[in-house]
Amino acid sequence: MLGFGPKLRHVFASRWKAVTWSLGVLLTAYCTVPSADQVPHHGQAKVAKAHPHKSPWSKD
């Protein structure tokens, strides 16, 4: 692997070590993924207004 962190055979040597490791992974995912309220929607609307999509197959 990359050479840092605990080796998997030591992590899963007991159930408690495995639970601790998995809680760390879940906590990392929880802290890094933004909630739906934090996602900026106004930026997408500005881009859509500035560059409206025009279908090449539409009749003009």
C-alpha positions as CSV (number, residue, x, y, z in Angstrom):
1,M,0.0,0.0,0.0
2,L,1.1,3.6,0.5
3,G,3.2,2.9,3.6
4,F,1.3,5.1,6.2
5,G,-1.3,4.2,8.7
6,P,-1.8,0.9,10.5
7,K,-1.5,-2.3,8.7
8,L,-4.9,-4.1,8.1
9,R,-3.8,-7.2,10.0
10,H,-3.3,-5.1,13.1
11,V,-6.5,-3.1,12.7
12,F,-8.7,-6.1,12.5
13,A,-6.9,-8.1,15.2
14,S,-9.9,-7.5,17.5
15,R,-13.5,-6.4,17.0
16,W,-12.9,-3.2,19.0
17,K,-10.0,-2.1,16.8
18,A,-12.2,-2.8,13.7
19,V,-15.0,-0.8,15.2
20,T,-12.7,2.1,16.0
21,W,-11.2,2.1,12.5
22,S,-14.7,2.0,10.8
23,L,-15.9,4.8,13.0
24,G,-12.9,6.9,11.9
25,V,-13.8,6.2,8.2
26,L,-17.5,7.1,8.8
27,L,-16.5,10.3,10.7
28,T,-14.2,11.4,7.9
29,A,-17.0,10.9,5.4
30,Y,-19.5,12.7,7.5
31,C,-17.2,15.7,8.0
32,T,-16.1,16.0,4.4
33,V,-19.4,15.7,2.5
34,P,-21.5,18.9,2.5
35,S,-25.1,18.8,3.4
36,A,-27.8,19.7,0.8
37,D,-28.3,23.1,2.5
38,Q,-24.6,24.1,2.0
39,V,-24.5,23.4,-1.7
40,P,-24.6,26.7,-3.6
41,H,-27.4,26.7,-6.2
42,H,-27.1,30.3,-7.3
43,G,-23.8,29.7,-9.1
44,Q,-25.4,27.2,-11.4
45,A,-28.3,29.6,-12.3
46,K,-25.8,32.3,-13.3
47,V,-23.9,29.9,-15.6
48,A,-27.2,28.8,-17.2
49,K,-28.2,32.4,-17.8
50,A,-24.9,33.4,-19.2
51,H,-24.5,30.4,-21.5
52,P,-28.0,29.0,-22.4
53,H,-27.8,25.6,-23.9
54,K,-29.1,25.4,-27.5
55,S,-29.9,22.1,-29.0
56,P,-28.3,21.5,-32.4
57,W,-31.4,19.6,-33.5
58,S,-33.9,22.3,-32.5
59,K,-35.8,24.2,-35.2
60,D,-35.0,27.9,-35.2
